[in-house]
Amino acid sequence: MRNRFSISLIWVAIFALTTNTFAQDFTQSDLPEGAKARLDKGIISEIAYSPDGKYLAVASGTEIWLYDAQTGQELNLLTGHTDAVISIAFSPDSNTLTSGGSDGTVHLWDTATNSKIRTLTAHTGAITVAFSPDGKTLASGNRDGVIRLWDIATDSEIRTLKGHVGWVSSIAFSPDSKTLTSGGSDRTVRLWDVATSNEIQTLTAHTDAVVSIAFSPDSKTLASGSRDNTLRLWDIATGNEIHTLTAHTGPVIGIAFSPDGNTLASIALDSTMLLWELHPAAPAKPAEDVNKDGVVNILDLTLVASNFGKSGENDADVNADGLVNILDLTLVAAAFGNIAAAP
């Protein structure tokens, strides 16, 4: 299959990333270049910015700290989980924060009042969560291999997605909210129809657990990161793997596309963050444009005629049968006036 992208590594950040690293006091002193502040909240399991840019949520232990993203002011401490908070996510309108914990619960919080709206209890064990872009559905997945979809308006569980064997470690909605993707400890990436709960595709290529996943903004490409240290790109329409990116030397635990879809960021336990530039591959030029000038015309017909009878590799052998003959002349004549792909 022809690659959709050519890919280049454009930026590397190297940093200290360990599971027992503690942040320091909120201060402006002794900061690395480009850093604005430090937040002292112990072991940080996840952070999330609200879509409107007002809030920064920091999960640490069983608690979630909410900050003013512009000033760094601590707004509130959200408590309720009885075991480690694994995943947090804001609703598209930034009015709600959800959290999934190792205690098997999902909490929904009102960001304006800092109060708990409700608690959803159906899972057992660690939970990863995601809001649909249209704000209507919440997805939660955990170590029992089950993904549950919740109607935000009614607080009710509306669908159950079963297929993974083992942990569901990452989930994400497509930009149009119609498709959910999930990665698991069974080394698979799965695509689900949100409306019907049917599994659309199972993507298999990773050799270890899939721990991070993301849709491209145009919903055509899926990126998955794994404990096998690779980052893979998939064509969603066909289920084919487009590229395997192998620059990381540790599990790829986080990935994200830029809003224009031209850049992909990946972070791994090798203490690096990489930025990848995705270049759309140039469309194939038609074989009938023998001289590659961008249009099929009399010049191409003349080149075929001048090579008549020649065998072997030759641009004038339009149908690639090993011999330049009347069939090639016919193909060029039939394509007269066609515009070839720009160089």
C-alpha positions as CSV (number, residue, x, y, z in Angstrom):
1,M,0.0,0.0,0.0
2,R,1.3,3.5,-0.8
3,N,2.1,5.5,2.3
4,R,-0.2,8.4,3.0
5,F,2.6,10.4,4.8
6,S,6.3,10.9,4.7
7,I,7.4,11.5,8.3
8,S,10.4,13.4,9.8
9,L,11.4,13.8,13.4
10,I,11.6,17.5,14.0
11,W,12.1,18.0,17.7
12,V,13.3,16.1,20.7
13,A,12.9,17.1,24.4
14,I,14.8,15.2,27.0
15,F,13.6,15.4,30.6
16,A,13.6,13.6,33.9
17,L,10.6,11.2,33.9
18,T,10.3,8.7,36.7
19,T,7.4,7.3,38.6
20,N,8.6,8.5,42.0
21,T,9.6,12.1,41.0
22,F,8.0,14.7,43.2
23,A,7.2,18.2,42.0
24,Q,8.5,21.1,44.1
25,D,6.7,24.1,45.7
26,F,4.8,26.5,43.5
27,T,7.6,29.0,42.9
28,Q,9.3,30.9,40.2
29,S,12.8,30.2,41.5
30,D,15.2,27.7,39.9
31,L,12.9,26.9,37.0
32,P,14.2,25.4,33.7
33,E,14.2,27.8,30.8
34,G,10.6,28.2,29.4
35,A,8.9,26.9,32.6
36,K,6.4,29.1,34.4
37,A,5.9,27.3,37.7
38,R,6.2,24.2,39.8
39,L,3.3,22.5,41.5
40,D,4.1,20.6,44.7
41,K,1.5,17.8,44.7
42,G,3.5,14.7,45.2
43,I,3.4,11.9,42.5
44,I,1.4,13.3,39.6
45,S,-0.4,10.6,37.6
46,E,-2.1,12.9,35.0
47,I,-2.7,16.5,34.1
48,A,-5.4,18.1,31.9
49,Y,-6.1,21.6,30.6
50,S,-9.8,22.6,30.1
51,P,-10.7,23.3,26.5
52,D,-11.4,27.0,27.3
53,G,-7.9,27.4,28.8
54,K,-9.2,28.5,32.2
55,Y,-8.3,25.5,34.3
56,L,-5.5,23.0,34.9
57,A,-6.4,19.8,36.7
58,V,-3.6,17.8,38.4
59,A,-4.3,14.2,39.7
60,S,-2.0,13.1,42.5
61,G,-2.7,10.1,44.7
62,T,-6.4,10.0,45.6
63,E,-6.9,13.7,45.0
64,I,-7.3,16.2,42.1
65,W,-6.0,19.8,42.4
66,L,-7.7,22.4,40.3
67,Y,-5.7,25.5,39.3
68,D,-6.3,28.8,37.5
69,A,-4.3,28.0,34.3
70,Q,-3.4,31.7,33.7
71,T,-2.3,32.7,37.2
72,G,-1.3,29.3,38.7
73,Q,-3.6,30.0,41.7
74,E,-4.8,27.0,43.5
75,L,-8.6,26.9,43.3
76,N,-9.7,23.8,45.0
77,L,-8.9,20.2,46.1
78,L,-11.3,17.6,44.8
79,T,-11.6,14.5,47.0
80,G,-13.8,11.4,46.9
81,H,-11.7,8.6,45.4
82,T,-10.4,6.0,47.9
83,D,-7.6,4.8,45.7
84,A,-5.3,6.4,43.1
85,V,-6.8,8.6,40.4
86,I,-5.7,7.1,37.1
87,S,-7.4,9.4,34.5
88,I,-9.0,12.8,34.2
89,A,-10.7,14.6,31.4
90,F,-12.7,17.9,30.9
91,S,-16.0,18.1,29.0
92,P,-15.8,20.0,25.7
93,D,-17.6,23.0,27.4
94,S,-15.1,22.9,30.3
95,N,-18.0,22.9,32.8
96,T,-17.4,19.3,34.0
97,L,-14.3,17.4,35.0
98,T,-14.4,13.6,35.2
99,S,-12.0,11.3,37.0
100,G,-11.5,7.6,37.0
101,G,-9.8,5.8,39.8
102,S,-8.3,2.5,40.9
103,D,-11.3,2.3,43.4
104,G,-13.5,1.4,40.4
105,T,-15.5,4.7,40.5
106,V,-15.9,7.6,38.0
107,H,-16.6,11.0,39.5
108,L,-18.1,14.0,37.7
109,W,-17.2,17.5,39.1
110,D,-18.7,20.9,38.5
111,T,-15.7,23.2,37.7
112,A,-17.6,26.4,38.5
113,T,-18.6,25.3,42.0
114,N,-15.9,22.7,42.6
115,S,-18.6,20.3,43.8
116,K,-19.2,16.7,42.9
117,I,-22.1,16.2,40.6
118,R,-22.4,12.4,40.7
119,T,-20.5,9.2,41.1
120,L,-20.8,6.3,38.5
121,T,-20.2,2.8,39.9
122,A,-20.1,-0.1,37.5
123,H,-16.4,-1.0,37.1
124,T,-13.9,-2.8,39.2
125,G,-10.3,-1.6,39.3
126,A,-8.4,1.2,37.6
127,I,-10.5,3.3,35.1
128,T,-9.5,5.4,32.1
129,V,-12.1,8.0,31.0
130,A,-12.9,10.2,27.9
131,F,-15.6,12.7,26.9
132,S,-17.1,12.6,23.4
133,P,-16.4,15.9,21.5
134,D,-20.1,16.6,21.3
135,G,-20.3,16.4,25.1
136,K,-23.1,13.9,25.2
137,T,-21.3,10.7,26.1
138,L,-18.7,9.7,28.6
139,A,-16.6,6.5,28.0
140,S,-14.9,4.6,30.8
141,G,-12.8,1.5,30.5
142,N,-10.9,-0.6,33.0
143,R,-9.0,-3.8,33.8
144,D,-12.0,-6.1,33.3
145,G,-11.8,-5.4,29.5
146,V,-15.1,-3.7,29.4
147,I,-15.8,-0.2,28.1
148,R,-19.0,1.5,29.3
149,L,-20.7,4.4,27.6
150,W,-22.7,6.8,29.8
151,D,-25.4,9.4,28.8
152,I,-24.3,12.6,30.5
153,A,-27.8,14.1,30.5
154,T,-29.4,11.1,32.3
155,D,-26.4,9.7,34.3
156,S,-27.4,6.3,32.8
157,E,-25.2,3.6,31.3
158,I,-26.3,3.3,27.7
159,R,-24.0,0.7,26.1
160,T,-21.3,-1.8,27.1
161,L,-18.5,-2.7,24.7
162,K,-16.8,-6.0,25.1
163,G,-13.9,-7.4,23.1
164,H,-10.7,-6.7,24.9
165,V,-9.0,-9.5,26.9
166,G,-7.4,-7.9,29.8
167,W,-7.0,-4.2,30.7
168,V,-8.5,-1.4,28.6
169,S,-5.6,1.1,29.1
170,S,-6.5,3.9,26.7
171,I,-9.7,5.2,25.0
172,A,-10.5,8.1,22.7
173,F,-13.4,9.4,20.6
174,S,-13.2,10.5,17.0
175,P,-13.7,14.2,16.4
176,D,-17.2,13.6,15.1
177,S,-18.1,11.5,18.2
178,K,-19.3,8.6,16.1
179,T,-16.4,6.2,16.7
180,L,-14.5,5.2,19.8
181,T,-11.1,3.6,19.8
182,S,-9.5,1.6,22.6
183,G,-6.1,0.1,23.3
184,G,-5.5,-2.7,25.7
185,S,-3.1,-5.1,27.4
186,D,-4.1,-7.7,24.8
187,R,-1.9,-5.7,22.3
188,T,-4.9,-4.7,20.1
189,V,-6.4,-1.5,19.0
190,R,-10.2,-1.7,18.5
191,L,-12.6,0.7,16.8
192,W,-16.2,0.8,17.9
193,D,-19.4,2.3,16.5
194,V,-20.8,4.5,19.3
195,A,-24.4,4.3,18.1
196,T,-24.6,0.6,17.9
197,S,-21.8,-0.6,20.2
198,N,-20.6,-2.9,17.3
199,E,-16.9,-3.5,16.9
200,I,-15.8,-2.1,13.5
201,Q,-12.2,-3.3,13.4
202,T,-9.5,-4.9,15.4
203,L,-6.0,-3.6,14.6
204,T,-3.1,-6.0,15.4
205,A,0.6,-5.2,15.0
206,H,1.8,-4.2,18.5
207,T,3.8,-6.8,20.4
208,D,2.9,-5.4,23.9
209,A,0.1,-3.5,25.6
210,V,-1.3,-0.4,23.8
211,V,-1.2,2.4,26.4
212,S,-1.9,5.6,24.4
213,I,-4.2,6.4,21.5
214,A,-5.3,9.4,19.5
215,F,-7.4,10.3,16.4
216,S,-6.1,12.8,13.8
217,P,-8.3,15.9,13.5
218,D,-9.7,14.8,10.2
219,S,-10.6,11.3,11.6
220,K,-8.7,9.6,8.8
221,T,-5.7,8.5,10.8
222,L,-5.2,6.8,14.2
223,A,-2.1,6.8,16.2
224,S,-1.3,4.2,18.9
225,G,1.6,4.0,21.4
226,S,2.7,0.8,23.1
227,R,4.9,-0.7,25.7
228,D,6.7,-2.3,22.8
229,N,8.3,1.2,22.4
230,T,6.7,1.9,19.0
231,L,4.3,4.5,17.7
232,R,2.1,3.2,14.9
233,L,-0.1,5.1,12.4
234,W,-3.2,3.4,11.0
235,D,-5.5,4.2,8.0
236,I,-9.0,4.2,9.7
237,A,-10.9,3.5,6.4
238,T,-8.9,0.3,5.6
239,G,-7.5,-0.7,8.9
240,N,-4.0,-0.9,7.3
241,E,-0.9,0.2,9.2
242,I,0.6,3.2,7.5
243,H,3.8,3.7,9.4
244,T,5.8,2.3,12.4
245,L,7.8,5.0,14.3
246,T,10.7,3.5,16.3
247,A,12.7,6.4,17.7
248,H,11.6,5.8,21.4
249,T,13.5,3.3,23.6
250,G,10.7,3.1,26.2
251,P,6.9,2.6,26.4
252,V,5.1,5.3,24.5
253,I,2.6,6.5,27.2
254,G,1.2,9.7,25.6
255,I,0.4,10.9,22.0
256,A,-1.4,13.9,20.6
257,F,-2.0,15.4,17.1
258,S,-1.7,19.2,16.6
259,P,-5.0,20.9,15.6
260,D,-4.0,21.0,11.9
261,G,-3.0,17.4,12.0
262,N,0.5,18.1,10.6
263,T,2.4,17.3,13.7
264,L,2.3,14.4,16.1
265,A,3.7,14.6,19.7
266,S,4.8,11.5,21.6
267,I,6.1,11.0,25.1
268,A,7.7,7.9,26.5
269,L,9.3,6.4,29.6
270,D,12.7,6.9,27.9
271,S,12.5,10.4,29.3
272,T,11.9,12.0,25.9
273,M,9.2,13.8,24.0
274,L,9.3,13.7,20.2
275,L,7.6,15.8,17.6
276,W,6.9,14.2,14.3
277,E,6.1,16.2,11.1
278,L,3.6,14.4,8.9
279,H,4.0,15.3,5.2
280,P,1.1,14.2,2.9
281,A,2.6,11.9,0.3
282,A,2.6,13.2,-3.2
283,P,-0.1,11.7,-5.4
284,A,1.2,9.2,-7.9
285,K,1.7,10.6,-11.4
286,P,-0.1,8.7,-14.2
287,A,2.0,6.4,-16.2
288,E,0.7,8.0,-19.4
289,D,2.5,11.2,-18.6
290,V,5.7,9.7,-19.9
291,N,7.8,12.9,-19.7
292,K,6.3,13.9,-16.3
293,D,5.5,17.5,-17.3
294,G,2.0,17.4,-15.7
295,V,-0.2,16.8,-18.7
296,V,-0.7,13.9,-21.1
297,N,-0.3,15.2,-24.7
298,I,1.4,14.7,-28.1
299,L,4.9,14.8,-26.5
300,D,4.2,11.7,-24.5
301,L,2.8,10.0,-27.6
302,T,6.0,10.9,-29.5
303,L,8.2,9.5,-26.7
304,V,6.4,6.2,-26.8
305,A,6.7,6.1,-30.6
306,S,10.4,6.8,-30.4
307,N,10.9,3.9,-28.0
308,F,8.7,1.5,-30.0
309,G,9.9,-2.1,-29.8
310,K,12.3,-1.6,-26.9
311,S,12.2,-4.0,-24.0
312,G,13.1,-3.8,-20.4
313,E,12.6,-1.0,-17.9
314,N,11.4,2.1,-19.8
315,D,9.1,5.0,-18.9
316,A,7.5,4.6,-22.4
317,D,6.4,1.1,-21.4
318,V,3.1,2.5,-20.0
319,N,1.5,-0.7,-19.1
320,A,4.7,-2.2,-17.6
321,D,4.5,-5.4,-19.6
322,G,8.2,-5.3,-20.6
323,L,7.8,-4.1,-24.2
324,V,7.0,-0.7,-25.7
325,N,4.3,-1.4,-28.3
326,I,0.9,-0.4,-29.8
327,L,-0.8,-1.0,-26.4
328,D,1.3,1.8,-24.8
329,L,0.4,4.1,-27.7
330,T,-3.3,3.4,-27.2
331,L,-3.1,4.1,-23.5
332,V,-1.4,7.4,-24.0
333,A,-3.9,8.4,-26.7
334,A,-6.8,7.5,-24.5
335,A,-5.5,9.7,-21.7
336,F,-4.9,12.8,-23.8
337,G,-5.6,16.0,-21.9
338,N,-5.5,14.4,-18.5
339,I,-3.7,16.6,-15.9
340,A,-1.0,14.8,-14.0
341,A,-0.2,15.3,-10.3
342,A,1.9,18.4,-9.8
343,P,5.5,17.7,-9.0
